[in-house]
Structures are given as C-alpha cells and as structure tokens.
C-alpha cells in the first residue's frame, strides 16, 4: 500500500492515519486475513469493526493472537524475523508489504490447547477485593504506559511505585495523582540494586500482606539482534494490566477460586523453547529450598518469566512477610542468567504451590484461562518429518551425542563406575561399589580443580591419578578405565529416529558434526558412534582431546570460527539447555534444543521415583531406568 497520499494526515502512535486503517481493513477483508467474528471470539467484543481491526493491528506486533482463521501471526513472525525485529505488526506488514513481497502465510494454528479452562463468573464480591498495583519504573517512557492501563482498571486500587531517579518520582506524582481509579498513591526513590525485585521487597513487601491481591510489573526492555525490543514487555503488560476484559476476568477468577495463588500469561511466544527451565539457576535457589522447603528436582518448571505477575499475598507469606535490605540483593552488573534474582523469579510459583495454592495462566492464542501447566512444552511437539524439514536446509548440522543420538539403558552415567566398583570390591580393592564411585568422582573433580576448571580431563588422566590413590601400577589402573568404558558401551542404545535423521541429512550431502563434553577419548567416542550404526563421514569435536568445553563456551568459540571459515549455514542439536542451547546461542550459533529422556518423562507427570540424573539408587535405577530410556528414545513428542 502507498502512504504518499497520507503524508499530511495525522497518525497514531504506530504510524498509521485513519485513511491507512480504512485501506488496510478493506484489503484485509478482501484477502481473508481479518474476520470480525473470528477475532471477537478470541479477543472480546468491540463496538465497531474498525476498533477490532485496530486492536488486531496493535496486538499482532507483540502477541500471537490470530486475526482470522486464514492468518497465523506466530507463523508469520517466525518465518519473517525481520518483521519481528522491526517491532512491526504482523498483520499490517502482510497487508502492506507481504503479498507483493511474496511472503507466505498459513492458516491459524494452535500449537498448544489447554486441556481445561476456567470461565470467569460474576460474583458479588470481586469488585470489593483490596488490590495493590506495584510498579518499578527504571525508564521514564514507561510512566505513560502504566498510567494508561491503571486509568482504565475496573476497580479502585492502591498504587505503589518505586522509581530509579528523583525526576521519575516527580513525573509519576504529577501524572498519577490525577488518575481517578487510584485510591492511594505511594512513590519512592529506589536504589539501583535488586533490579525490579529489590525495590518491590525493600520498600513495600510487608505492607502488601494487607491486600487480597497484588500485581507486580516493571519497565522492561530487551535486546534482540542489536535492537531494543519491547514486545516481551508489551505482551506481559497487555495480559496483566492493559486488557480490561482479561483483567476483569482474572479478578473474578481470583475471587471465585480462593485456592488460586498466582497468575500470569503463558510464556512469551518468541522466547526459546527452553525458557521454562532452571538453566544454571538451581544452585542460586538453595536459599529458597532451605527457607521455604520448595523442591528443585525437575528441569522444566512454570514461572513468570520476566518477574511480572498477579499474586495473592497470603499465598507467599514466607516471602513477603520479612524485612528486606538492599544489601540482600546482588550488585550490578548482573549476568543475563544465573543469579539470585533469576532463581527468585523461578521459585515464587513453587512457593505458592508449596502453600497449597494453584497457578493460573492465560493463553492469548486460544483466549483461555487455565490451570494446565503443560504449555511449557509447547515447542517440543514435533514429529520426525517436521524435525527433518526444520533442519534439512542447513548445510552443516552438528549433534550432541549423549542423550541426543544415543542414551544409556539405565540413564545414569555412574552406573558403569558402580559396576566396575562391584568387580573391584569382589577383589577386595575397595570395601564397596559405592566407595569406588565416590573415589572415582572425587579424583575427576580434583583434576578439574587443579586446572581451575579450564580445559577438560580424560579418562586416561583420571585413572593415572587413581593408580596413585590405590598405589597400583598405572597399567593396572588403565585397565580399570577400559573396563569402565566397556560397561558403559554395553549400556548404550541408539535413538533410532535421530540416527535416521543423520542418515537422511547425509543423503542430502549435509556435513555432519558431533560435539561432546566428555572424559572419553576420541577413539572411544568413535567406538560408541559405530556401535549405534553411524558409519558415514563426520567431523568429531571431543572436549577431552581439544581441551575445550561447550559448558565453558570455549568449544563454541572454536566451532563458531570453524563455521565462519566455511561460510555455510549451521545448526546444532542437543539436549543440554545450558551447553547445547543457551551458551551456543550466545556465540550467535543457531541451535535446536531437544528433550533429555528424564525431562520428557517428567513432562508427562510420570512417576518421579528416582529418575533424577544426580542420584545413584541402584534399585530405583534398575527399575525405572529402562522405562525412562525407552520413553525418551525420541526427544520430542509426536513420534
């Protein structure tokens, strides 16, 4: 569409004039990408068709709502990342540029549908709930955004604002004191410590226990491909405060269902598939494990990624009920992930559940409120043909090895050490198999400490040190090391669908690389690959040989240079959220995370008995290991 004739017409915040909207609506209806009845069924009633269309243009910039059965917003954004990076409406872009640029569309698709839904009902008391809205404003341009949503809040509220500067404090007072829906206003200048959680807890925590409900939001910007993005914030803001229909419904649901403790929308749809994971934050959560009694024994979990949510304060009384000081929070600068604050946002939902309350979610694409927690696995529903289609166009495809293309029958790597320990205890070398496992692992750890966790260690070096521990000949200890490997090799099972994928890619002349963090030697890894039927040409990157590790980033630095030298497209596939996805992506390398067998097992809420990868209970390992291994053979759902 041509804007030349509209250059002098007044435009809205999104750069469109009324004439633009009229032309776009006409075109959208003609092409079938906007349907009023379809949109209202998902996004509520509108007084006019034009108001509904404007709402669709606005929301398809940051939300995966679909404007008709013929247009899939998320699909369009994922196929056209330039549109997302430009912070542009998917619907408006397709109408104005997509058709003439031959951009593809697809019918509206629900990638996840809640198993059940809660429908908000009118109660006599939902409007009498005592509600607090807690806002932290670091960027002054967000003052107006929060003012707009609070002004149309359906009931009177008390507002607590922490601000990063005195200037913002004064601007907030001037702006917010005129908002009729605000019953009481409290504004404070906060220290720049603890991000959004520090000011919220230091300044207001105990006071908030007096309220039936509270909403916590903050100004948030994200960097994506070097550009400043607000879509994540806009998504959270929309479904926490700005959408009056959604807000009215959640207030009714909190009032009707007194066992709902926390609410937030399902995870932002353009985040990585593994966003709902502990990543590297479990160790930072030990404080909450000790103080609150929560459990961190799963990999994936439901939590408000962004740290914005609605909360029933009494559902988290242990958290809000104590006094805080800014010194309780880490100083800046903080890492992008892996800190007390990242662990905190992951722990709040667990505390609510520990206190026998439930988590409530809103799924914009289906317009449903639900208690169904399985949305966190939305992007792990992928049949083998879809997996092949998603990676076949990359010229180089690399794979992690353990738990990605092969797995251990009993899941636990320490089992081979235990079996070796049985042999050695029968020879009276050790008192018990577990004693050997402890010594074996301690020696490996000592070697890593001595090297200050730089590089890697090999099984040869481990057993050389073991020979010193047991005061035996090195040749004898190396024989033990070979026996450990042999026990492990016998437990190895191929993942057939993944091996088939490798061969199908090879037939398309794709280069196959294998990248692994392991103490095994390159020859031993080649033996394992051969044992699962890999007999095609490949390139091998083994940490013990190269002295580089994925989890330290040094391997990815090496791989990145190798990819750049070839000037070819590349993708890596692996099961470790941190090593194979997060850190890999930090080096600008495209990657696809697949489910570890234990994660897939836990995703289906199957018995959690002792499938923990960090424990060695032989009875439980023998009982559950083969079942978990078989269930997790294909690392997605949809096989």
C-alpha positions in Angstrom: 0.0 0.0 0.0 1.2 3.5 -0.8 1.3 6.1 2.0 2.3 9.0 -0.2 -1.3 10.4 -0.3 -1.5 10.2 3.5 1.8 12.0 4.4 0.0 15.0 5.8 -2.7 13.2 7.7 -2.4 12.8 11.5 -1.0 9.4 12.5 -1.3 7.4 15.7 1.5 6.0 17.9 2.0 3.2 15.4 2.4 5.5 12.4 -1.0 5.0 10.7 -3.6 7.5 9.8 -7.3 6.8 9.7 -7.1 6.6 5.9 -4.3 3.9 6.3 -6.6 1.9 8.6 -9.5 2.2 6.2 -7.4 1.0 3.3 -5.8 -1.8 5.3 -9.1 -3.1 6.7 -10.6 -3.2 3.2 -7.6 -5.1 1.9 -7.6 -7.4 4.9 -11.2 -8.4 4.4 -10.7 -8.9 0.7 -7.8 -11.3 1.3 -9.5 -13.0 4.2 -6.8 -12.2 6.8 -9.2 -10.3 9.1 -12.5 -11.7 10.2 -14.5 -9.8 12.8 -16.5 -12.7 14.2 -13.3 -14.9 14.5 -11.4 -12.1 16.2 -14.1 -11.2 18.6 -14.5 -14.8 19.6 -10.9 -14.7 20.8 -10.3 -11.2 21.9 -13.7 -9.9 23.2 -16.4 -7.7 21.9 -15.8 -4.4 20.2 -18.1 -1.5 19.4 -17.2 -1.3 15.8 -15.3 -3.4 13.2 -12.7 -0.7 12.9 -11.9 -0.8 16.6 -11.5 -4.5 16.4 -9.2 -4.2 13.4 -7.1 -1.6 15.1 -6.8 -3.8 18.1 -5.6 -6.7 15.9 -3.0 -4.4 14.2 -1.7 -3.4 17.7 -1.7 -6.9 19.2 -0.1 -8.7 16.3 3.0 -6.7 17.0 3.6 -8.5 20.3 1.0 -11.2 20.8 0.3 -14.4 18.9 -3.4 -13.8 18.6 -4.7 -14.5 15.1 -7.0 -12.0 13.2 -8.7 -14.7 11.2 -8.7 -18.4 10.5 -6.5 -17.7 7.5 -3.7 -15.9 9.1 -1.2 -17.4 11.7 0.5 -14.5 13.5 3.2 -16.6 15.1 4.0 -18.5 11.9 4.3 -15.2 10.0 6.7 -13.8 12.6 8.8 -16.9 12.8 9.1 -17.1 9.0 9.9 -13.4 8.8 12.2 -12.5 11.7 13.0 -9.1 10.1 9.4 -8.1 10.8 9.7 -9.1 14.4 13.0 -7.3 14.8 11.5 -4.1 13.3 8.8 -4.2 16.1 6.1 -4.2 13.4 2.6 -5.6 13.3 2.5 -9.0 11.5 -1.0 -8.2 10.2 -0.2 -4.7 9.0 3.1 -5.8 7.4 1.4 -8.6 5.5 -1.3 -6.3 4.2 1.0 -3.5 3.2 4.1 -5.5 2.0 3.7 -9.2 2.4 1.6 -10.1 -0.6 3.7 -8.0 -3.0 6.9 -9.4 -1.5 5.6 -13.0 -1.8 5.7 -13.5 2.0 4.0 -16.8 2.9 1.1 -17.1 5.3 -0.5 -20.2 6.8 -3.9 -20.9 8.4 -4.2 -20.1 12.1 -2.6 -22.8 14.1 -2.9 -23.6 17.8 0.5 -25.0 18.8 -1.0 -25.8 22.3 -4.5 -26.1 23.5 -5.3 -26.2 27.2 -6.7 -29.5 28.5 -9.2 -27.5 30.6 -10.3 -23.9 31.0 -11.7 -21.7 33.8 -14.5 -19.4 32.8 -14.9 -16.2 34.9 -18.2 -15.8 36.6 -19.7 -12.7 38.2 -19.6 -12.7 42.0 -20.9 -10.2 44.5 -17.5 -9.5 45.9 -15.0 -9.4 43.0 -15.1 -5.6 42.9 -14.6 -5.2 46.7 -11.2 -7.0 46.7 -8.4 -4.9 48.2 -5.9 -4.6 45.3 -2.4 -3.2 45.1 -0.5 -2.5 41.9 3.3 -2.4 42.4 5.3 -0.7 39.7 9.0 -0.3 39.3 10.0 2.3 36.7 13.6 2.5 35.5 12.8 4.1 32.1 10.8 7.3 32.2 9.0 6.5 28.9 7.1 3.7 30.7 5.3 6.2 33.0 2.7 6.9 30.4 2.2 3.2 29.5 1.4 2.2 33.1 -0.7 5.3 33.6 -2.9 4.3 30.6 -3.6 0.8 31.9 -4.1 1.9 35.5 -6.6 4.6 34.4 -8.9 2.0 32.9 -8.6 -0.5 35.7 -12.0 -1.9 36.5 -11.9 -1.2 40.3 -10.2 1.2 42.6 -6.7 0.3 43.5 -3.7 1.4 45.6 -0.6 2.0 43.6 3.0 1.6 44.9 5.7 3.0 42.6 9.5 2.7 43.0 11.5 4.9 40.7 15.1 4.9 39.6 15.5 8.7 39.7 14.1 11.7 41.6 12.9 13.0 38.2 10.8 9.9 37.6 9.4 10.2 41.2 8.1 13.8 40.4 6.8 12.8 37.0 4.9 9.9 38.5 3.4 12.0 41.2 2.2 14.7 38.7 0.7 12.1 36.4 -0.7 9.5 38.7 -2.4 11.7 41.3 -5.0 12.7 38.7 -6.0 9.1 37.8 -9.4 8.5 39.3 -9.0 4.7 39.7 -6.1 5.3 42.1 -7.3 5.4 45.7 -3.9 5.8 47.4 -0.5 6.5 45.8 2.9 5.9 47.3 6.0 6.8 45.3 9.6 6.2 46.5 13.1 6.7 45.0 14.8 3.3 45.0 18.4 2.2 44.9 19.6 0.6 41.7 20.0 -2.8 43.3 18.0 -6.0 43.0 16.5 -5.0 39.6 12.7 -4.9 40.0 12.6 -7.3 43.0 14.8 -5.3 45.3 12.7 -2.1 45.4 9.5 -4.1 45.5 10.6 -6.1 48.5 12.6 -3.5 50.4 10.1 -0.7 50.1 6.7 -2.5 50.1 6.8 -6.2 51.0 5.2 -6.4 54.5 2.7 -3.7 53.6 1.4 -5.8 50.8 0.3 -8.6 53.1 -2.7 -6.4 54.0 -4.1 -6.8 50.4 -6.2 -9.5 48.9 -4.3 -9.3 45.6 -1.3 -7.5 44.2 0.1 -7.1 40.7 3.8 -6.6 40.2 5.0 -5.1 36.9 8.1 -3.1 35.8 9.6 -1.3 32.9 11.4 -3.8 30.7 13.5 -3.6 27.5 15.2 -6.5 25.7 18.0 -6.5 23.2 17.4 -8.7 20.1 19.9 -8.6 17.2 21.2 -5.4 18.5 17.8 -3.7 18.5 15.9 -2.5 21.5 12.7 -4.5 21.7 9.6 -4.0 23.9 7.4 -6.9 22.6 8.0 -9.1 25.6 7.1 -6.2 27.9 4.0 -5.3 25.8 2.9 -8.9 25.9 3.1 -9.1 29.7 1.7 -5.7 30.2 -1.3 -6.4 28.0 -2.4 -9.5 29.8 -1.6 -8.4 33.3 -2.9 -4.8 33.3 -3.9 -3.3 29.9 -6.6 -5.6 28.5 -9.7 -4.7 30.5 -11.5 -7.9 29.6 -8.6 -10.1 30.7 -8.1 -8.1 33.9 -11.8 -8.2 34.8 -11.8 -12.0 34.3 -8.8 -12.7 36.4 -10.2 -10.6 39.2 -13.4 -12.6 39.1 -11.4 -15.9 39.0 -9.3 -14.9 42.0 -12.4 -14.0 43.9 -14.3 -17.2 43.0 -11.4 -19.6 43.4 -9.7 -18.8 46.7 -7.1 -21.5 46.0 -5.6 -19.6 43.1 -2.3 -18.1 44.4 -0.6 -16.6 41.4 -1.5 -15.6 37.8 0.5 -14.7 34.7 0.1 -15.2 30.9 1.8 -18.2 29.3 5.4 -17.7 28.3 6.1 -15.1 25.6 5.8 -17.0 22.4 9.0 -15.7 20.7 11.2 -16.9 23.6 13.4 -20.0 23.2 11.6 -23.3 23.7 13.6 -23.9 26.9 12.7 -20.6 28.6 10.8 -22.5 31.3 13.9 -24.2 32.6 16.1 -23.8 35.6 19.1 -23.4 33.2 22.0 -22.5 35.6 19.9 -21.2 38.5 19.4 -24.3 40.7 22.4 -23.5 42.9 21.3 -19.9 43.3 17.9 -21.2 44.5 19.3 -23.1 47.5 18.3 -20.2 49.8 14.7 -20.8 48.9 15.0 -24.5 49.2 16.3 -24.1 52.7 13.9 -21.3 53.8 10.7 -22.3 52.0 11.1 -26.1 51.6 10.5 -26.0 47.9 11.8 -28.7 45.6 14.1 -28.1 42.6 14.2 -31.7 41.3 12.8 -31.0 37.9 14.5 -29.4 34.9 11.5 -27.5 33.5 9.1 -25.5 35.6 6.3 -23.0 35.4 7.2 -19.5 36.4 6.6 -15.9 35.4 9.5 -15.3 33.0 10.0 -11.5 33.3 9.2 -11.3 37.0 5.7 -9.8 36.4 2.6 -11.5 37.9 -0.5 -11.2 40.0 -0.2 -12.7 43.5 -2.4 -13.5 46.4 0.0 -12.2 49.1 -1.0 -14.7 51.8 -0.1 -17.5 49.3 3.5 -16.3 49.6 3.6 -15.1 53.2 7.1 -16.5 53.9 8.4 -14.3 51.0 6.6 -11.1 51.7 6.5 -11.3 55.5 10.1 -10.5 56.3 12.0 -7.2 56.2 14.5 -6.7 53.3 17.5 -4.5 52.9 19.1 -3.6 49.5 22.2 -5.4 50.7 20.2 -8.6 50.5 20.4 -8.4 46.7 23.4 -8.7 44.4 25.2 -5.7 43.0 25.2 -4.7 39.3 26.3 -5.7 36.8 24.4 -9.0 36.8 24.7 -11.7 34.2 22.0 -12.4 31.6 21.2 -15.6 33.5 22.4 -17.3 36.6 21.9 -15.1 39.7 19.9 -14.9 42.9 17.2 -12.8 41.1 16.8 -15.3 38.2 16.4 -18.1 40.8 13.9 -16.0 42.7 11.5 -15.5 39.8 11.6 -19.2 39.2 10.9 -20.0 42.9 7.8 -17.9 43.6 5.4 -20.2 41.8 6.9 -23.2 43.6 6.3 -21.4 47.0 2.7 -20.7 46.1 2.2 -24.4 45.3 4.1 -25.4 48.5 1.5 -23.4 50.4 -1.3 -25.4 48.7 -2.4 -22.7 46.2 -2.5 -23.1 42.4 -1.0 -21.2 39.5 -3.4 -19.7 36.9 -2.4 -18.9 33.3 -3.9 -17.0 30.4 -3.2 -18.3 26.8 -3.9 -15.5 24.4 -3.9 -17.6 21.2 -6.9 -19.6 22.5 -8.2 -16.8 24.8 -8.5 -19.3 27.7 -7.7 -19.1 31.4 -6.3 -22.4 32.5 -4.6 -24.4 35.3 -2.9 -26.6 32.7 0.8 -26.4 33.2 1.8 -28.2 30.1 2.2 -25.1 27.9 5.9 -25.1 28.9 6.4 -27.9 26.4 4.6 -26.3 23.5 7.6 -26.3 21.2 8.6 -29.9 21.9 5.7 -31.4 19.9 7.5 -32.2 16.7 7.1 -35.4 14.6 10.2 -36.7 12.9 9.2 -35.4 9.5 8.8 -31.9 10.9 12.2 -32.2 12.6 13.8 -33.2 9.3 12.1 -30.3 7.5 13.3 -27.8 10.0 17.0 -28.7 9.7 17.4 -30.1 6.2 18.2 -26.7 4.7 21.2 -26.1 6.9 24.5 -27.1 5.2 26.2 -28.2 8.4 24.3 -30.0 11.2 26.0 -30.8 14.4 24.7 -33.1 17.2 25.4 -33.5 20.8 26.0 -37.3 21.5 24.9 -38.4 24.9 21.1 -38.3 25.4 20.7 -36.8 21.9 21.5 -39.5 19.4 22.2 -42.3 21.9 21.3 -42.9 25.5 22.2 -45.3 28.4 19.7 -48.0 29.0 19.6 -47.2 32.7 20.1 -43.4 32.2 22.8 -42.9 34.9 26.4 -42.5 33.8 27.7 -43.5 37.2 26.2 -47.0 36.7 29.3 -48.1 34.7 31.5 -46.9 37.6 29.3 -48.8 40.0 29.7 -52.0 38.0 33.4 -51.5 38.0 33.2 -50.9 41.7 31.5 -54.3 42.1 34.4 -56.0 40.3 36.9 -54.2 42.5 35.1 -54.9 45.7 35.0 -58.6 44.9 38.7 -58.4 44.6 38.9 -56.5 47.9 40.4 -53.4 46.3 37.6 -51.3 47.7 35.1 -52.0 50.5 32.0 -51.4 48.4 31.0 -50.4 44.9 29.7 -47.0 46.2 33.1 -46.4 47.8 34.7 -46.7 44.4 32.2 -44.4 42.7 32.9 -41.8 45.3 36.7 -42.1 44.9 36.4 -42.1 41.1 34.3 -39.0 41.0 36.4 -37.3 43.6 39.6 -37.9 41.6 37.9 -36.4 38.5 36.8 -33.4 40.5 40.3 -32.9 42.0 41.8 -32.8 38.5 39.3 -30.2 37.4 40.0 -28.1 40.5 43.7 -28.3 39.9 43.2 -26.9 36.4 40.8 -24.3 37.7 38.1 -25.8 35.5 40.0 -24.8 32.4 40.0 -27.2 29.5 39.0 -30.8 30.3 40.3 -34.1 31.7 40.4 -37.5 30.0 39.7 -40.9 31.4 43.4 -41.8 30.9 44.4 -38.9 33.3 41.7 -39.9 35.7 42.9 -43.5 36.0 46.5 -42.4 36.2 45.6 -40.4 39.3 43.6 -43.4 40.6 46.7 -45.6 40.3 48.3 -43.1 42.8 45.3 -43.2 45.1 45.3 -47.1 45.2 49.1 -47.4 44.9 49.0 -49.7 42.0 50.7 -49.8 38.6 49.3 -47.3 36.1 48.8 -50.1 33.5 46.5 -51.9 36.0 44.5 -48.7 36.6 44.2 -48.0 32.9 42.8 -51.5 32.6 40.1 -50.5 35.1 39.4 -47.4 33.0 39.0 -49.5 29.9 36.6 -51.8 31.9 34.5 -48.8 32.9 34.2 -47.7 29.3 33.2 -51.3 28.3 30.5 -51.4 31.0 29.2 -48.1 29.6 29.4 -49.2 26.0 27.3 -52.2 26.7 24.6 -49.9 28.1 24.5 -47.7 25.1 21.3 -47.7 22.9 20.8 -45.8 19.7 17.9 -43.3 19.3 16.6 -44.7 16.0 14.7 -41.6 14.8 17.8 -39.4 15.5 20.1 -41.9 13.7 17.7 -41.9 10.8 17.7 -38.1 10.7 21.5 -38.2 10.5 21.4 -40.5 7.5 18.7 -38.6 5.8 20.8 -35.4 6.1 23.8 -37.2 4.8 21.8 -38.2 1.7 21.3 -34.5 1.1 25.1 -34.0 1.3 24.9 -32.2 4.5 28.0 -32.1 6.6 27.6 -34.0 10.0 29.5 -32.9 13.1 29.4 -34.4 16.5 30.3 -32.2 19.5 30.6 -33.6 23.0 31.8 -32.7 26.5 33.3 -35.9 27.8 36.2 -37.5 29.6 36.2 -40.3 27.0 38.9 -40.2 24.3 38.2 -39.5 20.6 38.7 -43.2 19.8 36.2 -44.3 22.5 33.6 -41.8 21.2 34.1 -43.1 17.6 33.6 -46.6 19.0 30.3 -45.6 20.6 29.1 -44.0 17.3 30.0 -47.1 15.4 28.0 -49.2 18.0 24.8 -47.3 17.2 25.3 -47.6 13.4 27.0 -44.4 12.5 29.3 -45.3 9.5 29.1 -42.1 7.4 31.8 -39.5 7.2 31.7 -37.0 10.1 33.7 -34.4 12.0 34.3 -35.0 15.7 34.8 -32.4 18.4 35.7 -34.1 21.7 36.4 -31.9 24.8 39.0 -34.3 26.3 41.0 -34.1 23.1 40.7 -30.4 22.3 40.8 -29.1 25.9 37.7 -27.1 25.1 34.2 -27.5 26.6 30.7 -26.5 25.5 29.6 -25.6 29.0 32.6 -23.2 29.3 31.9 -21.6 25.9 35.4 -22.4 24.7 34.2 -25.2 22.4 31.6 -22.9 20.9 34.2 -20.2 20.3 36.2 -22.8 18.4 33.1 -24.1 16.5 32.0 -20.6 15.6 35.3 -19.9 14.0 35.1 -23.2 12.1 31.7 -22.3 10.8 32.7 -18.8 9.8 35.7 -20.1 7.9 33.4 -22.3 5.8 30.8 -19.5 5.2 28.0 -22.1 5.3 24.7 -22.3 7.2 24.8 -24.2 10.5 22.6 -25.6 13.3 23.4 -27.5 16.4 21.0 -30.1 18.1 21.4 -31.1 21.7 19.6 -31.9 25.0 21.5 -29.8 27.5 19.7 -26.5 27.9 22.8 -24.6 29.1 25.6 -26.2 27.0 23.7 -27.0 23.8 21.3 -24.1 23.6 21.9 -21.1 25.8 25.7 -20.8 25.5 25.7 -22.0 21.9 23.3 -19.2 21.1 25.4 -16.7 23.0 28.0 -17.3 20.2 25.5 -16.5 17.5 25.0 -20.1 16.5 21.6 -21.4 15.5 20.5 -24.3 17.7 17.6 -26.6 18.5 17.1 -27.9 22.0 15.7 -31.5 22.3 14.3 -33.1 25.5 16.5 -35.2 27.7 14.7 -38.5 28.4 14.2 -37.6 32.1 12.7 -34.2 31.0 10.3 -35.9 28.6 9.4 -38.4 31.3 8.7 -35.7 33.8 6.8 -33.6 31.2 4.1 -36.3 31.2 3.9 -36.3 35.0 5.0 -39.9 35.1 6.3 -41.4 38.5 9.2 -39.2 39.6 10.7 -42.0 41.7 14.4 -41.9 41.3 14.9 -40.8 37.7 17.0 -37.9 38.9 20.2 -37.7 36.9 22.2 -36.7 40.0 21.4 -39.7 42.2 22.5 -43.4 42.2 20.0 -45.6 43.8 20.6 -48.9 42.2 17.2 -50.4 42.9 15.4 -47.4 41.5 17.8 -47.1 38.6 17.2 -50.7 37.6 13.5 -50.4 38.0 12.9 -47.1 36.2 15.9 -46.5 34.0 14.9 -48.7 31.1 11.4 -47.3 31.1 12.6 -43.7 31.1 15.2 -44.6 28.4 12.5 -46.2 26.2 10.0 -43.4 26.7 12.7 -40.8 25.9 14.0 -42.6 22.8 12.7 -39.8 20.5 13.5 -36.4 22.1 10.2 -34.7 21.2 6.5 -35.6 21.4 4.8 -36.7 18.3 6.8 -39.8 17.3 
